[in-house]
Amino acid sequence: MATEDTYALCRCGRSAAKPLCDGTHREIGFREAGPGAEPRPAGDGGTTEKGRKA
Ligand code: FES
């Protein structure tokens, strides 16, 4: 059975392979903003949109 390839979009903003994730988020300590999480300011490597999913 054939399956589709899986791609991950970069949400931390630091990938060298944008728009795809290259794993840099692990090196910079990026953590996904979830429900109830404090939004981080732009330029902090995070998202300013609460609860946004890629
Ligand atoms: S989310 Fe940006 S490098 Fe993985």
Residues whose N, C-alpha, C, O or C-beta is under 5 A from the ligand:
A	BS01	FES	L9 C10 R11 C12 G13 R14 S15 C21 D22 G23 T24 H25
